[in-house]
Amino acid sequence: MRAIQITQAGAPEVLQVCERPRPEAGPGEVLIRVLAAGVNRPDVLQRLGHYAPPPGASDLPGLEVAGEIVGGDLAASPFRQGELVCALVQGGGYAEYCVAPIGQCLPIPAGLTPVEAASLPETYFTVWSNVFGRAGLAAGETLLVQGGSSGIGVTAIQLARARGHRVFATAGSDEKCRACEAMGAEKAINYKTEDFAAVVKAATGGKGVDVVLDMVAGDYLAREISCLADDGRIVVIALLGGAKAQIDAGQILRRRLTITGSTLRPRPVAFKAAIAAELRQHAWPLLASGAVQPVIHATFPLEQAAAAHALMESSTHIGKIILTVA
Ligand SMILES: NC(=O)c1ccc[n+]([C@@H]2O[C@H](COP(=O)([O-])OP(=O)(O)OC[C@H]3O[C@@H](n4cnc5c(N)ncnc54)[C@H](OP(=O)(O)O)[C@@H]3O)[C@@H](O)[C@H]2O)c1
């Protein structure tokens, strides 16, 4: 099969077309003929040599696909041969064929194309498990999404809004801010020209938000604490602004704050399968009804994976970038 491999750590050009044997599905897995594969920032980190695949995972990049089930452990699968699914995978998505654990496959939501479906798994699994799982965003609570125009951000804004929450977001341009507001953010803050903590605090009548979804960390943490409500939770999913932070720990104990975080990829299949079941129950109906929608910024043929990565690293995109497989 044709695939995209990372020939060495480096610039987007290290992504090159290669020929690889078709992967073989083991027990509890299906083989998918890939129609489309999502591009995610963790793929960029992997390409740069900062995010090694977990033991046993494919060295090929790609954490989510949509396509047709063509084989594997069909006896153990609720999906049939020929059925279209989307799946969260351990790696290997940038290829014509990819193996997926059955529990990490979901049907393509009604009315969506394979390209749209390929944009869903990585961000929906991540947002669901962190915002509604770890941080426990509860009815009536407010959410601040850092990086609101990212793939993760557009999912977090829409899901939280569709579930009735007030949502605030940050982004690096006025155009991105307007897009976040069109997707349901009550107010999006251009962090280059405005102080997000002051804006959020004022908009919540001085109370602050209950949950922050943070992909920046670094010096954002102290500012997030300053606009977090009592009993508030910050969930860190990336360190785009750096790993080191100086915070006032007194705030944590006086105001009962929680700072937590997680990475999805190394978690066991059973954990991801449990998220898939929750998504199918709570998020897939919202996708089928159009209450939340895939946001596709651009598609590239598989062979142009390098151009897709260059676009992602330009950070000019709003939403998701997808590779299509002929
Ligand atoms: N923990 C997990 O399980 C998990 C899972 C998936 C993804 N992630 C992480 O979540 C983040 C978003 O992923 P994604 O695929 O949605 O990425 P993405 O679409 O490329 O979005 C990243 C956005 O972050 C903003 N940003 C803020 N500070 C930045 C900085 N210092 N450098 C570069 N960009 C910066 C940029 O928008 P502005 O122009 O608005 O700044 C950029 O568009 C990534 O860091 C990824 O590694 C974590």
The ligand as an SDF file (V2000), in Angstrom:
LIG
                    3D

 48 52  0  0  0  0  0  0  0  0999 V2000
   -3.6650   15.8860   25.3430 N   0  0  0  0  0  0  0  0  0  0  0  0
   -4.2410   15.2940   24.3350 C   0  0  0  0  0  0  0  0  0  0  0  0
   -4.7320   14.1890   24.4540 O   0  0  0  0  0  0  0  0  0  0  0  0
   -4.2960   15.9920   23.0040 C   0  0  0  0  0  0  0  0  0  0  0  0
   -4.9960   15.4060   21.9390 C   0  0  0  0  0  0  0  0  0  0  0  0
   -5.0620   16.1020   20.7300 C   0  0  0  0  0  0  0  0  0  0  0  0
   -4.4410   17.3320   20.6050 C   0  0  0  0  0  0  0  0  0  0  0  0
   -3.7500   17.8340   21.6740 N   0  0  0  0  0  0  0  0  0  0  0  0
   -3.0900   19.1340   21.5650 C   0  0  0  0  0  0  0  0  0  0  0  0
   -4.0660   20.1270   21.4330 O   0  0  0  0  0  0  0  0  0  0  0  0
   -3.5250   21.2030   20.6700 C   0  0  0  0  0  0  0  0  0  0  0  0
   -4.4580   21.5180   19.5370 C   0  0  0  0  0  0  0  0  0  0  0  0
   -4.3920   20.4710   18.6040 O   0  0  0  0  0  0  0  0  0  0  0  0
   -4.9960   20.6840   17.1620 P   0  0  0  0  0  0  0  0  0  0  0  0
   -4.7230   19.4720   16.3700 O   0  0  0  0  0  0  0  0  0  0  0  0
   -6.3780   21.1560   17.3150 O   0  0  0  0  0  0  0  0  0  0  0  0
   -4.0330   21.8620   16.6610 O   0  0  0  0  0  0  0  0  0  0  0  0
   -4.1990   23.0600   15.6620 P   0  0  0  0  0  0  0  0  0  0  0  0
   -5.4720   22.9800   14.9140 O   0  0  0  0  0  0  0  0  0  0  0  0
   -2.9380   23.1550   14.9020 O   0  0  0  0  0  0  0  0  0  0  0  0
   -4.3020   24.3380   16.6080 O   0  0  0  0  0  0  0  0  0  0  0  0
   -3.2800   24.8380   17.4120 C   0  0  0  0  0  0  0  0  0  0  0  0
   -3.5920   26.3050   17.6310 C   0  0  0  0  0  0  0  0  0  0  0  0
   -2.9840   26.7320   18.8290 O   0  0  0  0  0  0  0  0  0  0  0  0
   -2.8160   28.1020   18.7610 C   0  0  0  0  0  0  0  0  0  0  0  0
   -1.5530   28.4140   19.4580 N   0  0  0  0  0  0  0  0  0  0  0  0
   -1.4860   29.0260   20.6690 C   0  0  0  0  0  0  0  0  0  0  0  0
   -0.2190   29.1450   21.0680 N   0  0  0  0  0  0  0  0  0  0  0  0
    0.5320   28.5860   20.1180 C   0  0  0  0  0  0  0  0  0  0  0  0
    1.9250   28.3970   19.9750 C   0  0  0  0  0  0  0  0  0  0  0  0
    2.8000   28.8270   20.9200 N   0  0  0  0  0  0  0  0  0  0  0  0
    2.3730   27.7640   18.8700 N   0  0  0  0  0  0  0  0  0  0  0  0
    1.5000   27.3270   17.9140 C   0  0  0  0  0  0  0  0  0  0  0  0
    0.1580   27.4890   18.0110 N   0  0  0  0  0  0  0  0  0  0  0  0
   -0.3090   28.1130   19.0930 C   0  0  0  0  0  0  0  0  0  0  0  0
   -2.7830   28.5030   17.2870 C   0  0  0  0  0  0  0  0  0  0  0  0
   -3.8490   29.3760   17.0610 O   0  0  0  0  0  0  0  0  0  0  0  0
   -3.7360   30.9680   17.3170 P   0  0  0  0  0  0  0  0  0  0  0  0
   -3.3440   31.5810   16.0250 O   0  0  0  0  0  0  0  0  0  0  0  0
   -5.0820   31.3550   17.7580 O   0  0  0  0  0  0  0  0  0  0  0  0
   -2.6800   31.1610   18.3450 O   0  0  0  0  0  0  0  0  0  0  0  0
   -3.0260   27.1940   16.5580 C   0  0  0  0  0  0  0  0  0  0  0  0
   -3.9120   27.3250   15.4950 O   0  0  0  0  0  0  0  0  0  0  0  0
   -2.1530   20.7620   20.1890 C   0  0  0  0  0  0  0  0  0  0  0  0
   -1.1700   21.3490   20.9980 O   0  0  0  0  0  0  0  0  0  0  0  0
   -2.1900   19.2670   20.3740 C   0  0  0  0  0  0  0  0  0  0  0  0
   -0.9060   18.7430   20.5850 O   0  0  0  0  0  0  0  0  0  0  0  0
   -3.6760   17.2050   22.8480 C   0  0  0  0  0  0  0  0  0  0  0  0
  1  2  1  0
  2  3  2  0
  2  4  1  0
  4  5  1  0
  4 48  2  0
  5  6  2  0
  6  7  1  0
  7  8  2  0
  8  9  1  0
  8 48  1  0
  9 10  1  0
  9 46  1  0
 10 11  1  0
 11 12  1  0
 11 44  1  0
 12 13  1  0
 13 14  1  0
 14 15  2  0
 14 16  1  0
 14 17  1  0
 17 18  1  0
 18 19  2  0
 18 20  1  0
 18 21  1  0
 21 22  1  0
 22 23  1  0
 23 24  1  0
 23 42  1  0
 24 25  1  0
 25 26  1  0
 25 36  1  0
 26 27  1  0
 26 35  1  0
 27 28  2  0
 28 29  1  0
 29 30  1  0
 29 35  2  0
 30 31  1  0
 30 32  2  0
 32 33  1  0
 33 34  2  0
 34 35  1  0
 36 37  1  0
 36 42  1  0
 37 38  1  0
 38 39  2  0
 38 40  1  0
 38 41  1  0
 42 43  1  0
 44 45  1  0
 44 46  1  0
 46 47  1  0
M  CHG  2   8   1  16  -1
M  END
$$$$
